[in-house]
Amino acid sequence: MLPIKSISLKPFLAPLLGGAMLTMSVLSITMAPAAWANEDPLLRVITVTGQGSESIPTTLTQVELGVEVQGATAEEVQRQVAERSAQVMEVLRSQNVQKLQTTGVRLNPQYSYDSSPQQLTGYIGANTVSFRIPTNNAGTVIDDAIAAGANQVYGLSFVAEESALTNARQVALKEATADAQQQANTVLSTLNLTPQEIVTIQINGANSPPIYLGEQRFAEAAGEAAASTPVVGGEQTVDATVTLQIRY
């Protein structure tokens, strides 16, 4: 509904009536802004969603490995875990790995359930760390960590350099935007309609999940070569989605 501006006639009529009391209804006049007069009452828009994708090689490997020890007493287990973990950490630091951090510390009792009541048989302890290393060096670093005392490899994931991911996101967004515009132009030209300005733009994300190599697959690969653990990366794909609303 258009806005209403009320104009009172009392100030204009009072002098004509000699100051007499005036009792009458207020006269309302509808005032429409000049800009509204030319406005299309029906805003027509087309909504299109474009997809973009860019693949880049992974050059970094995220490794999670650790030390696990079983023993008769908690003190003995914890001591062995601490000693072997310290040796592993020393080796990893000497290799200048990136983002080295502890991801888990565990010490649990072990029971036998063959008889009732259950019997305490010992303890199991573990210390887990993660780090990132160039993929070309990952196999050698893993072997060195195992030689230093690590006996658990929980998995690997492969990622690209952050600078490469940033560039890939830009490319994927450009592809998604061009795809959305091309869709709109195709539909509108087919219907003999002319695209005008873009009303809204929505970027639904530029995602790049890492490539994950689980524990079982790693164990199989490690057994294929005795000299060095083979670690081969792949490609990481960055996906983007752009939604446009275009007036026509």
Summary of the structure (lengths in Angstrom):
residues: 248
radius of gyration: 35.8
end to end distance: 23.9
largest distance: 116.1
contacts: 688
relative contact order: 0.21
helix: 33%
strand: 39%
